[in-house]
Structures are given as structure tokens and as C-alpha cells.
Amino acid sequence: MSQAKKLFDRPTPSISNREGYKAYNRSVEEEYIQLLMTNTFANTFYADSNQLIAEARSMHEMMLELDAEFMARALVFARNEGFMRMQPLFGLALLSKARPDLFAAVFDRVVRIPSDLADFLTILRGMGRGQGGRAVKRQVNRFLAGVSEYWALKYNGRGRGFSLGDVIATAHPKPQNEQQRQLYRYLCGQNADLTGFPQLQALEQLKQAKTDEERLQQIRAGKLPYETVTSTLQPSRRVWIELMQQMPAFALLRHLNALHRQGVFNGTGTHKARKLKTQHIDYIRSRLHDIEALRKAKILPFRFARAYREMELPELRDILAEAVELSFNNLPSMPGRTAIFLDISGSMSGEYLQTGSIFALALYKKTSGNSLFWTFDTLVQDACPSHNESIMKQAERIHARGGTDTGAPVRELIRQKYKVDQIIMITDEQQNTGSPFYRELQTYRHSVNRDAKAFIIDIAPYRSAMTPPEDLNTFYVYGWSDTVLSFIAQASRGFGGMVKTVQQIELEADSL
């Protein structure tokens, strides 16, 4: 078969999208990764949470029947590379009953921290499975054997249905030594000897403290984490300042508004107050502009953007805007010339568009000018991006409007005979008017660049696609994480997409 015939052999669209427009099925493996990476059980533009939960369970059960090993690998991938929690935990609960061997092989890579365990057990209880059976109890006991004093401080709250004490009381793990036995007793609310636990001793003293001086003394002596302090008492301004100094970068970002509300950055009045404000703001800048620390903390640029939108203090907004730029510095560069298309139709309004705008602008800057950035609904518009203006300020000017014609930006490329090596489209894929994307993409490859690759960054959980799986030069990337650009960069150099990456994840042989 000739190349030209291959280019214009158009597979028949097999399904309809949420707008009733013709679309394609991708492979079951891709649909499953999409579910794990984009579906958070929250309402979306085209589906409410009940519908998404039903669809999610159906997809998990389908994958479990077709390829349980791929499912296990995908759960690990979504939890560790996509930083997703609820869908991987939901899938793990189903896996525990159908394939206890695979469940054991991946449990500790999906249930990473006590809050994961609490949510996992809550899901099991919601399924009517009680404690989950022998296979679950075995893994829970293994997990509890690793409970540390720090975990006891940080994760024994009761906001998730199960505290660590609840889990211990339910699972009845056997202590490995006397110190662990005392730790279990403490977590269960029983009298315990805390001689070997200086932080827990400091916490108990903190509960009895009457003055800020006494509280600060115990916080410092026990190096008590901020979660423990804020769940034990209502911190004063002095206590918040102390906590600010010891928070990890991600916690600092999450608590910026709380610090602001408590007057930590209040510089009105005396010269001393203004000086303290400057010192505190400089401290925030030094922490949130530390590129290596940002890389290790794996703080996504979109987290900074969310904090930016919520912050009122101009000095902190400037720091957050710059942090968005810096957080992309560790991402890989893109080879060749790139066309970036951002869907700004009505269904993209809100979080989708805000995140997509930031990603598109950051990607444009990452290409060092070797790209174009257009927005589209039913019309196409040059976003006129700037390399000098901040990403956040440019993103604020992008607004949702109108319907969706995913073919429109590709038609404009064809009209201009603009040759690019890769097309990157950020969309929820809900075409509702105009010429379909895949038809225009085939025309572009035939008339302008037959080797052009296409990357669809699909940020919604809808099970429909604009291109068929037979098109090996089109890659799907699902959800938002700092791995998105890495996948695009690798695929543009000839590596596989997300499915291949998941297939390469190793399972623990001794558990199978």
C-alpha cells in the first residue's frame, strides 16, 4: 500500500463524544490510563460525580478482566508519576479481591503514606467489604510495622474516617519489640511509656502549655511538624512565624494564605514591623525560588498558579508568579519546531483553561521561540505570547468562549503552509462543530509535513478520542503532572507513549 493511500485511509469513527459528534475509541489500556490520570470523582462540564463514579468502576472492572497485570502497573504509575490518589486507591481495592498476588506486589507503591491507607480502608468499607479479607490484612500489618514516631505525630488525626489508632485497633498487628508496642498503645489512646519518643513527649507538653513561650519551647524541642501543631491548637502569630521557618516547601506554599491572615506579613506601623515584613517575605522568596528544592519537592507549576490566584498581597503574588517560571526550568527541551494549540471553548472554562494556559505558555517559553501558540474555539487566534512577560500575567488574559472546532488550527497551518515538527493540542476533546481534527491532520501530513507528530494533552475523563489508535504518529498524554513534557520530549525522539511506559514497570516477582 502506498504512503499516500495510507495517509488517506480514514478509519471510521466508532463512537460519539458527549456533544454527539463522531469520535474514536482508543485502546482499552489508553482509556484506563486516562481514567487514572484525569478522573478525580469530581463533577465535570459534561458529567456529574455519580456518573463519573459509575464509569470509573466499569473501567476498572474491564481492565481487571482484560489485563490485571497492566492494571497493577498502571496503578503504580498513576500514584507515583501522575501524583493521583483516589483512582489508584479505588483500583487497588478492586484488585485486592480479584488478584491478591498482584495486590501484594504493588500495595506499598500505591499506599505510600498513612492517609493513603485511611482512604483505601474507607473505600473498602464503602464497597461493603469490611476489613477486606486476609490478603488486605497481611499488607496492612506490613505497613503498620513501619509506623514511625513522625507518622504518629503527623497522621493520627480523625479527618479521614480511619486514624492510625483505628487501623491498629482493627488489624491487631503484632509489635516487633517493646518500643513498637508502646507506640501502638499511644496511637490507640492507651497509657504508654513515651521514654523513647521525645517528639511525642513534646507534643503532650504542648497540649498542656499555657503561654506562647511554653508552646514555642516545645515546638522547637520536639521539632514538631506544622500539621501536628495546627491540629493541636489555634496558633498565634508568633507560633505561625515559628512554623513558617520549619515547613517544607510544599506546606509553605499551601499555608501562605494562612500566614498572611495571621499577620505574618503585616508591615504597617513601626519601623520594626516593616523590617520584619521584609525579612519574612525575603524568606518566602528564598524558599520558593530554590530551583533544586522545587525539583525535589515535585511541586507542579499549577500549584503555584493556584496560590497566585488566591493571594492578595502584591509582594507574594510577584514571588509566586516568578516561581511558576522557575518550576519549569528542570523540564526537558523540545526538539524541532512546535505548534501549540489551546482549546478555549466553553467546556474548558475554570480549572481546565487556567491550567492549560499556564502549560501552553510555559511550553512556548521552553521552546525558546521555536514555536507558535494559538488559541481556538470555532475560530483561531494568535495568542501573541511574550518571552519577557510573566506566564501568570499572560494566562490571566486568556478566557473561555464559544464552541469547539479542533480542526480549525490545523486548517490554518495548512493555509499558511507552516511546517512544524510536532503539533501539541491541549483540549477536553469535545468537538461540537466544524471539521474534525483527524481529517485536517491527515491533510496537513500529506500537503505540508508527512512526518509531523501530534500530541493530544487530554485533560478530561471522557472516553472518546479525536484520532484512531492506528495513527502511530499521534500520541495521547493524559492529565497534569511534571511528566507531561517529559513524555512529549521522549516520544518526539522516537520513544513510546504512556502505555509503553506503564508496560515497562516491574512487578515484584516474589509476590507473584
Summary of the structure (lengths in Angstrom):
residues: 512
radius of gyration: 25.6
end to end distance: 44.2
largest distance: 83.5
contacts: 1682
relative contact order: 0.11
helix: 55%
strand: 7%
